[in-house]
Amino acid sequence: MYAPRKKILWFAITTRIVILKLQVIFNVLIPDHHADAFKRPLDPTEKVALCDQIVNFLFNGFTRWDGEYFLHIARYGYTYENTLAFYPLYPAMIRIVAVILTKALPLFNMQSSMIIAAILINFVCFVKSAIIFYDLTECIFQNTTMAYKAAILYCINPASIFFSALYSESMFAYLTFYIMLGSIKCMPNIYFPLALSILTRSNGIVNIGFPIYFELHNLCKSERIEKYRRKHNVLSISWQILKLMKLKNYITILSTIIISLSPFILLQIYNYMKFCISTFDKSSLPAHVLQYAVENNLILAGKTDSIWCNASVPLAYSYVQKTYWNVGFLRYYQFKQIPNFVLALPILYITLQCIKEFISEYRDELHLLGFFNSKAKRESIIKVKKYPLSMFVFVVHGLFLIMFCLFFVHIQVSTRLLASATPLIYWYCALTMSHKCINHIDLQYESSENICSKWKVFFLSQEQYTLQDKFILFYFIGYTIVGCFMFSNFLPWT
């Protein structure tokens, strides 16, 4: 018999093993597509033993697309200008773990050690993120069954391949859910995981809003500003909260912002010094890395002044995204991209539907910023609501990410961006699915048969499925399987 958290642990492990097997099968059976994409330059002098060939056979399908960049950065650093689009924490961790592995397992070469290190990091981060997500959902909804269902759905999310492949999604999801839960519980050193999330992905910056919001939320609870319920606009409420803030609150918020952003600022300084000030030294890079730059017309660090170096605020990230990937406001709105819009439509619809339902339920309380409930006109009118009011900040966060996806990024990226950054999709689908267990109250999150299994869960043994159940499972499982097939063979996916 397994408690819900332990059940989530084992199911998360099971799904990672399934993803690995699917990737191996598809990679072996289907020839790779010759994509016009970056492929890391390999060291021709590096010995490849039988153990390295086995690693390549088992995990090569995980190294596609951005995985090539992460492996290159982990080994050689930021050698080319286009590598600046990828944040350093994940490749740095790959490098550190790989160095340890080469000492512990000298059978593998450095390239194989890095691939194994990346797989291990993603495995650990994903399992921990599933458990943290369960705790977060239980904290918000105060319901074990709801938390369990949402966490199970997270384990089979439609971007599952990216949580196992050499991408930073698993690490970012773990840090993001940890920040969300830590902010609710007012953890004192929340700025540390915040800084790490910002060094993992660019959208980690918006996570700063969570500790700030819950700091103000707790201030409202402690001050009991019931009289301000009568204020009917956001500005009035905000002004009253600012007047109630003490020096301690200002120091806490400012220190969180400054400490969290410090590593990001240092990263920008490092990029500027490396590409705009330092002189180019050919001896500092291996010959095959230099040759790859010549063959593909890539800008090397310190070789020439890049255009972004002369900007008033020299930020490499936005320039690289715009120049190399055509990322920018409405740049992706082209007829030829319609299939990619269709690909992203399900997750955009689900997230927007969740936001719409929440706003509909709390339209009379929105001006209160989710800090407290508005009093009903008549105490006899008590309506059971689908969503808790404490979801307010998550809805605002999700809405911001939706707008960012719709107007600025390659639209198909929405699936993995939202799946790793916001819990709304899982909460909405968990509430929508019809699964209900009528066993003893302690076992209500699963059937008595499933609760004794490490991998068997409700949607695998459900006798009847509603149409909504079928759509959700078709989307989650379908995208997982198709994603493994497409990604492992260098075919374009989300």
C-alpha positions as CSV (number, residue, x, y, z in Angstrom):
1,M,0.0,0.0,0.0
2,Y,1.4,3.4,-1.0
3,A,0.6,6.8,0.4
4,P,-0.2,9.4,-2.3
5,R,3.3,11.1,-2.3
6,K,5.0,7.7,-2.5
7,K,2.6,6.7,-5.3
8,I,3.6,9.9,-7.2
9,L,7.3,9.1,-6.7
10,W,7.0,5.6,-8.2
11,F,4.7,6.7,-11.1
12,A,7.1,9.6,-11.9
13,I,10.0,7.0,-12.1
14,T,7.8,4.7,-14.2
15,T,7.0,7.4,-16.7
16,R,10.7,8.3,-17.1
17,I,11.5,4.6,-17.9
18,V,8.7,4.5,-20.4
19,I,9.9,7.7,-22.1
20,L,13.4,6.2,-22.3
21,K,12.1,3.0,-23.9
22,L,10.0,4.8,-26.4
23,Q,12.9,7.0,-27.4
24,V,15.2,4.0,-27.9
25,I,12.6,2.2,-30.0
26,F,11.7,5.1,-32.2
27,N,15.4,6.1,-32.6
28,V,16.3,2.6,-33.7
29,L,13.4,1.9,-36.0
30,I,13.2,5.3,-37.8
31,P,16.1,6.9,-39.6
32,D,17.0,10.4,-38.4
33,H,15.8,13.4,-40.3
34,H,18.6,15.6,-41.7
35,A,17.6,18.8,-40.0
36,D,19.1,22.1,-40.7
37,A,20.1,22.7,-37.1
38,F,23.1,23.1,-34.9
39,K,25.0,19.9,-34.2
40,R,27.8,20.0,-31.7
41,P,31.3,19.6,-33.2
42,L,32.7,16.3,-31.9
43,D,36.4,15.8,-30.9
44,P,37.8,13.5,-33.6
45,T,40.7,12.5,-31.3
46,E,38.4,11.3,-28.5
47,K,38.4,7.5,-28.1
48,V,35.0,5.8,-28.4
49,A,34.9,2.5,-26.4
50,L,32.1,-0.1,-26.3
51,C,30.6,1.6,-23.2
52,D,30.4,4.9,-25.1
53,Q,28.7,3.1,-28.0
54,I,26.1,1.7,-25.6
55,V,25.5,5.2,-24.1
56,N,25.0,6.6,-27.6
57,F,22.6,3.8,-28.5
58,L,20.5,4.3,-25.4
59,F,20.4,8.1,-25.1
60,N,21.3,9.5,-28.5
61,G,17.6,10.3,-29.1
62,F,17.6,12.7,-26.1
63,T,20.4,14.9,-27.5
64,R,18.4,16.5,-30.4
65,W,17.8,20.2,-31.1
66,D,18.6,22.3,-28.0
67,G,20.3,19.3,-26.4
68,E,23.1,19.8,-28.9
69,Y,23.7,23.3,-27.6
70,F,23.6,22.3,-23.9
71,L,26.2,19.6,-24.5
72,H,28.4,21.9,-26.4
73,I,28.2,24.7,-23.8
74,A,28.8,22.2,-21.0
75,R,32.0,21.1,-22.6
76,Y,33.4,24.2,-24.3
77,G,31.5,27.1,-22.8
78,Y,30.0,30.0,-24.7
79,T,32.2,29.7,-27.8
80,Y,29.7,30.9,-30.5
81,E,27.4,33.9,-30.3
82,N,24.2,31.8,-30.9
83,T,24.9,29.8,-27.7
84,L,24.1,32.9,-25.6
85,A,20.4,32.1,-26.1
86,F,20.9,29.3,-23.5
87,Y,21.2,30.0,-19.8
88,P,24.1,28.5,-17.9
89,L,22.8,26.6,-14.8
90,Y,21.8,23.4,-16.6
91,P,25.0,23.1,-18.7
92,A,27.1,24.0,-15.7
93,M,25.5,21.2,-13.7
94,I,26.1,18.8,-16.5
95,R,29.8,19.7,-16.5
96,I,30.1,19.3,-12.7
97,V,28.4,16.0,-12.6
98,A,30.2,14.7,-15.7
99,V,33.6,15.5,-14.1
100,I,32.6,13.5,-11.1
101,L,31.4,10.6,-13.3
102,T,34.7,10.5,-15.2
103,K,36.5,10.1,-11.9
104,A,34.1,7.4,-10.6
105,L,33.5,5.7,-14.0
106,P,36.7,6.0,-16.1
107,L,35.2,3.6,-18.7
108,F,33.3,6.4,-20.4
109,N,34.8,9.3,-22.3
110,M,33.9,12.9,-21.5
111,Q,31.1,13.1,-24.1
112,S,29.3,10.0,-22.8
113,S,29.8,11.2,-19.2
114,M,28.1,14.4,-20.0
115,I,25.1,12.7,-21.6
116,I,24.7,10.4,-18.6
117,A,25.1,13.4,-16.3
118,A,22.3,15.3,-18.1
119,I,20.0,12.3,-18.0
120,L,20.6,11.8,-14.3
121,I,20.0,15.5,-13.6
122,N,16.7,15.5,-15.5
123,F,15.6,12.2,-13.9
124,V,16.2,13.5,-10.3
125,C,14.7,17.0,-11.0
126,F,11.6,15.5,-12.7
127,V,10.9,13.1,-9.8
128,K,11.4,15.8,-7.2
129,S,9.3,18.3,-9.2
130,A,6.4,15.8,-9.3
131,I,6.5,15.5,-5.5
132,I,6.8,19.2,-5.0
133,F,4.0,19.8,-7.4
134,Y,1.8,17.4,-5.3
135,D,2.6,19.3,-2.2
136,L,1.9,22.7,-3.9
137,T,-1.5,21.5,-5.2
138,E,-2.5,20.1,-1.8
139,C,-1.5,23.4,-0.2
140,I,-3.7,25.4,-2.6
141,F,-6.7,23.1,-2.8
142,Q,-6.5,21.4,0.6
143,N,-7.6,18.2,-1.1
144,T,-5.5,15.0,-1.4
145,T,-7.4,13.5,-4.3
146,M,-7.1,16.7,-6.4
147,A,-3.4,17.0,-5.6
148,Y,-2.8,13.3,-6.5
149,K,-4.7,13.6,-9.8
150,A,-2.9,16.8,-10.8
151,A,0.5,15.3,-10.1
152,I,-0.3,12.1,-12.0
153,L,-1.2,14.2,-15.0
154,Y,2.0,16.2,-14.6
155,C,3.9,12.9,-14.9
156,I,2.4,12.3,-18.4
157,N,2.2,15.9,-19.5
158,P,2.2,16.6,-23.3
159,A,5.8,17.9,-23.2
160,S,7.1,14.8,-21.5
161,I,9.9,14.2,-23.9
162,F,11.5,17.5,-23.1
163,F,11.5,16.7,-19.4
164,S,13.7,13.7,-20.1
165,A,15.7,14.9,-23.1
166,L,18.7,17.2,-22.6
167,Y,16.6,20.3,-22.0
168,S,16.3,22.4,-18.9
169,E,12.5,21.9,-18.5
170,S,12.8,19.4,-15.6
171,M,15.2,21.6,-13.6
172,F,13.1,24.7,-14.3
173,A,9.9,23.0,-13.3
174,Y,11.4,21.8,-10.1
175,L,12.7,25.2,-9.2
176,T,9.5,27.0,-10.2
177,F,7.2,24.7,-8.1
178,Y,9.6,25.0,-5.2
179,I,9.5,28.8,-5.4
180,M,5.7,28.7,-5.6
181,L,5.4,26.5,-2.5
182,G,8.2,28.3,-0.7
183,S,6.5,31.7,-1.3
184,I,3.3,30.4,0.2
185,K,5.1,29.2,3.3
186,C,7.2,32.4,3.4
187,M,10.6,30.5,3.3
188,P,13.3,33.0,4.4
189,N,15.9,32.2,1.7
190,I,13.5,32.0,-1.2
191,Y,15.8,34.3,-3.2
192,F,18.3,31.4,-3.7
193,P,16.0,29.1,-5.8
194,L,14.7,32.3,-7.5
195,A,18.2,33.2,-8.6
196,L,18.7,29.6,-9.8
197,S,15.5,29.6,-11.8
198,I,16.5,32.9,-13.5
199,L,19.9,31.2,-14.5
200,T,18.0,28.2,-15.9
201,R,15.5,29.9,-18.2
202,S,14.7,33.5,-19.3
203,N,11.1,33.3,-18.0
204,G,12.4,32.6,-14.5
205,I,12.4,36.3,-13.9
206,V,8.6,36.4,-13.6
207,N,8.8,34.0,-10.7
208,I,9.9,37.0,-8.6
209,G,6.2,37.9,-8.4
210,F,5.4,35.0,-6.2
211,P,7.4,35.9,-3.0
212,I,6.4,39.5,-3.4
213,Y,2.7,38.7,-3.7
214,F,2.6,36.4,-0.7
215,E,4.6,38.8,1.4
216,L,1.8,41.4,0.7
217,H,-0.8,38.7,1.2
218,N,0.4,37.9,4.6
219,L,0.7,41.6,5.5
220,C,-3.0,42.0,4.7
221,K,-3.9,39.0,6.8
222,S,-1.9,40.2,9.8
223,E,-3.3,43.8,9.5
224,R,-6.8,42.6,8.9
225,I,-7.7,45.4,6.6
226,E,-11.4,44.4,6.4
227,K,-12.5,48.0,5.9
228,Y,-10.7,48.2,2.5
229,R,-13.0,45.6,1.1
230,R,-15.2,48.5,0.2
231,K,-12.5,50.0,-2.1
232,H,-13.7,49.1,-5.6
233,N,-10.5,49.5,-7.7
234,V,-7.1,48.0,-7.8
235,L,-5.3,51.3,-7.3
236,S,-7.1,52.0,-4.0
237,I,-6.3,48.6,-2.6
238,S,-2.7,48.8,-3.7
239,W,-2.3,52.3,-2.1
240,Q,-3.7,51.1,1.2
241,I,-1.4,48.1,1.2
242,L,1.6,50.4,0.5
243,K,0.6,52.6,3.4
244,L,0.5,49.6,5.7
245,M,3.9,48.3,4.7
246,K,6.7,48.8,7.2
247,L,10.4,49.1,6.7
248,K,10.8,45.4,7.3
249,N,8.5,44.6,4.4
250,Y,10.3,46.9,2.1
251,I,13.7,45.4,3.0
252,T,12.4,41.9,2.5
253,I,11.0,42.6,-0.9
254,L,13.9,44.7,-2.1
255,S,16.5,42.2,-0.9
256,T,14.6,39.4,-2.6
257,I,14.6,41.3,-5.9
258,I,18.2,42.4,-5.7
259,I,19.7,39.1,-4.6
260,S,17.6,37.1,-7.1
261,L,18.6,39.3,-10.0
262,S,22.3,39.6,-9.1
263,P,23.4,36.4,-10.9
264,F,21.4,37.4,-14.0
265,I,23.2,40.8,-14.0
266,L,26.6,39.1,-13.5
267,L,25.8,36.8,-16.5
268,Q,25.1,39.8,-18.7
269,I,28.4,41.4,-17.6
270,Y,30.2,38.1,-18.4
271,N,28.6,37.9,-21.8
272,Y,29.6,41.5,-22.6
273,M,33.2,41.0,-21.5
274,K,33.6,37.7,-23.3
275,F,32.1,38.8,-26.7
276,C,32.7,42.6,-26.7
277,I,35.9,43.2,-24.8
278,S,38.1,40.1,-24.7
279,T,40.5,39.5,-27.6
280,F,40.2,36.3,-29.6
281,D,42.7,33.7,-28.8
282,K,42.7,30.7,-31.3
283,S,44.8,28.6,-28.9
284,S,42.0,28.7,-26.3
285,L,39.7,26.5,-28.4
286,P,40.2,23.1,-30.0
287,A,40.7,22.9,-33.8
288,H,37.4,21.2,-34.5
289,V,35.4,23.9,-32.6
290,L,37.2,26.6,-34.7
291,Q,36.6,24.6,-37.9
292,Y,32.9,24.3,-37.2
293,A,32.6,28.1,-36.7
294,V,34.3,28.6,-40.1
295,E,32.1,26.1,-41.9
296,N,28.9,27.5,-40.5
297,N,29.8,31.2,-40.5
298,L,29.4,31.5,-36.7
299,I,30.7,34.4,-34.7
300,L,33.3,33.4,-32.1
301,A,33.7,35.0,-28.7
302,G,36.0,38.1,-28.9
303,K,36.7,37.7,-32.6
304,T,34.6,40.7,-33.8
305,D,32.3,43.2,-32.2
306,S,28.8,42.0,-32.3
307,I,26.0,44.4,-33.1
308,W,24.4,44.1,-29.6
309,C,27.7,45.2,-28.0
310,N,27.0,48.8,-29.1
311,A,23.4,48.9,-27.8
312,S,22.6,51.3,-25.0
313,V,21.7,48.3,-22.9
314,P,23.9,45.5,-24.3
315,L,21.7,42.4,-23.7
316,A,22.8,39.5,-25.9
317,Y,19.7,37.3,-25.3
318,S,17.1,39.3,-27.1
319,Y,19.5,40.1,-30.0
320,V,20.5,36.4,-30.5
321,Q,16.8,35.3,-30.3
322,K,15.9,37.8,-32.9
323,T,18.8,37.3,-35.2
324,Y,19.2,33.5,-35.2
325,W,15.6,32.4,-34.5
326,N,13.5,35.3,-35.7
327,V,11.9,35.8,-32.3
328,G,10.0,39.0,-31.7
329,F,6.7,40.7,-31.5
330,L,4.2,39.1,-33.9
331,R,7.1,37.8,-36.1
332,Y,5.7,34.3,-36.1
333,Y,2.3,35.3,-37.5
334,Q,2.8,33.8,-41.0
335,F,0.6,31.5,-43.1
336,K,3.3,28.8,-43.2
337,Q,3.2,28.6,-39.3
338,I,-0.5,27.7,-39.1
339,P,0.4,24.0,-38.4
340,N,2.5,25.1,-35.4
341,F,-0.4,27.3,-34.1
342,V,-2.6,24.2,-34.3
343,L,0.0,22.2,-32.4
344,A,0.0,24.7,-29.6
345,L,-3.8,25.2,-29.6
346,P,-4.7,22.6,-27.0
347,I,-2.4,23.9,-24.2
348,L,-3.4,27.5,-24.9
349,Y,-7.1,26.6,-24.9
350,I,-6.9,24.6,-21.6
351,T,-4.9,27.3,-19.8
352,L,-7.1,30.1,-21.1
353,Q,-10.2,28.1,-20.1
354,C,-8.9,27.7,-16.6
355,I,-8.2,31.5,-16.4
356,K,-11.7,32.3,-17.8
357,E,-13.5,30.0,-15.3
358,F,-11.5,31.5,-12.4
359,I,-12.3,35.1,-13.4
360,S,-15.9,34.2,-13.9
361,E,-16.1,32.7,-10.4
362,Y,-14.3,35.7,-8.7
363,R,-15.3,38.6,-10.9
364,D,-16.6,40.4,-7.8
365,E,-13.3,39.9,-6.0
366,L,-10.8,40.6,-8.7
367,H,-10.3,44.2,-7.5
368,L,-9.2,42.8,-4.1
369,L,-6.2,41.2,-5.9
370,G,-7.0,37.8,-4.2
371,F,-5.9,39.1,-0.8
372,F,-9.3,38.4,0.8
373,N,-12.8,37.4,-0.1
374,S,-15.6,39.9,-0.5
375,K,-18.6,39.4,1.8
376,A,-21.7,38.0,0.3
377,K,-24.6,40.4,0.2
378,R,-26.6,37.8,2.1
379,E,-25.1,35.3,4.4
380,S,-27.7,32.7,3.3
381,I,-26.2,32.6,-0.2
382,I,-23.2,30.2,0.0
383,K,-21.9,29.0,-3.3
384,V,-19.3,26.2,-3.5
385,K,-16.7,27.3,-6.0
386,K,-14.5,25.2,-8.2
387,Y,-11.3,27.1,-7.7
388,P,-9.8,28.5,-4.4
389,L,-9.2,32.2,-4.3
390,S,-5.5,31.5,-3.5
391,M,-5.1,30.7,-7.1
392,F,-5.2,34.4,-8.0
393,V,-1.5,34.9,-8.4
394,F,-1.1,31.7,-10.4
395,V,-3.8,32.9,-12.8
396,V,-2.1,36.2,-13.3
397,H,1.2,34.4,-13.8
398,G,-0.4,32.0,-16.3
399,L,-2.1,34.9,-18.2
400,F,1.2,36.7,-18.6
401,L,2.9,33.6,-20.0
402,I,0.0,33.0,-22.4
403,M,0.3,36.6,-23.7
404,F,4.1,36.1,-24.0
405,C,3.6,32.9,-26.0
406,L,1.0,34.3,-28.3
407,F,2.9,37.5,-29.2
408,F,6.6,36.9,-28.8
409,V,7.8,33.3,-29.0
410,H,7.7,30.5,-31.6
411,I,4.1,29.4,-30.9
412,Q,4.8,25.7,-30.8
413,V,7.2,26.2,-27.9
414,S,4.1,27.1,-25.8
415,T,3.5,23.5,-24.9
416,R,6.8,22.9,-23.1
417,L,7.0,26.5,-21.8
418,L,3.6,26.3,-20.1
419,A,4.0,22.7,-19.1
420,S,7.1,23.5,-17.1
421,A,6.1,26.9,-15.8
422,T,2.5,27.0,-14.7
423,P,0.3,24.5,-12.8
424,L,-2.9,25.7,-14.4
425,I,-3.2,23.1,-17.1
426,Y,-2.8,20.3,-14.6
427,W,-5.3,21.8,-12.1
428,Y,-7.9,22.4,-14.8
429,C,-7.6,18.9,-16.2
430,A,-7.6,17.2,-12.8
431,L,-10.8,19.1,-11.9
432,T,-12.4,18.2,-15.2
433,M,-11.7,14.5,-15.2
434,S,-14.5,12.4,-13.8
435,H,-12.5,10.0,-11.7
436,K,-14.0,9.5,-8.2
437,C,-13.1,6.7,-5.8
438,I,-15.7,5.6,-3.2
439,N,-13.3,3.5,-1.0
440,H,-12.4,4.3,2.6
441,I,-11.7,8.0,3.0
442,D,-7.9,7.3,3.5
443,L,-7.8,5.6,0.2
444,Q,-10.1,7.9,-1.8
445,Y,-7.4,9.1,-4.1
446,E,-7.1,5.6,-5.7
447,S,-8.8,2.2,-5.9
448,S,-7.7,-0.5,-3.4
449,E,-6.1,-2.5,-6.3
450,N,-4.2,0.5,-7.7
451,I,-2.9,1.7,-4.4
452,C,-0.8,-1.5,-4.0
453,S,0.8,-1.0,-7.4
454,K,3.8,1.2,-8.2
455,W,2.6,2.2,-11.7
456,K,-1.1,1.4,-12.0
457,V,-3.2,4.6,-11.7
458,F,-6.8,5.7,-12.0
459,F,-6.9,6.5,-15.8
460,L,-5.4,3.1,-16.6
461,S,-8.2,1.2,-14.8
462,Q,-11.2,3.4,-15.1
463,E,-14.3,1.6,-16.2
464,Q,-16.1,4.5,-17.8
465,Y,-14.7,7.6,-19.4
466,T,-16.5,10.8,-20.2
467,L,-15.9,12.6,-23.5
468,Q,-13.7,15.1,-21.6
469,D,-11.7,12.3,-20.0
470,K,-11.0,10.9,-23.5
471,F,-9.9,14.3,-24.9
472,I,-7.6,14.9,-22.0
473,L,-6.0,11.5,-22.0
474,F,-5.7,11.6,-25.8
475,Y,-4.0,14.9,-25.7
476,F,-1.6,14.1,-22.8
477,I,-0.7,10.5,-23.9
478,G,-0.9,11.2,-27.6
479,Y,1.5,14.2,-27.4
480,T,3.9,12.1,-25.2
481,I,4.1,9.3,-27.7
482,V,4.2,11.4,-30.8
483,G,6.7,13.7,-29.1
484,C,9.1,10.8,-28.5
485,F,8.8,9.7,-32.1
486,M,9.4,13.2,-33.6
487,F,12.0,14.5,-31.2
488,S,14.2,11.4,-31.1
489,N,14.5,11.4,-34.9
490,F,15.4,15.1,-35.3
491,L,11.9,16.0,-36.6
492,P,10.3,19.3,-35.6
493,W,8.1,19.2,-32.5
494,T,7.1,21.6,-29.7
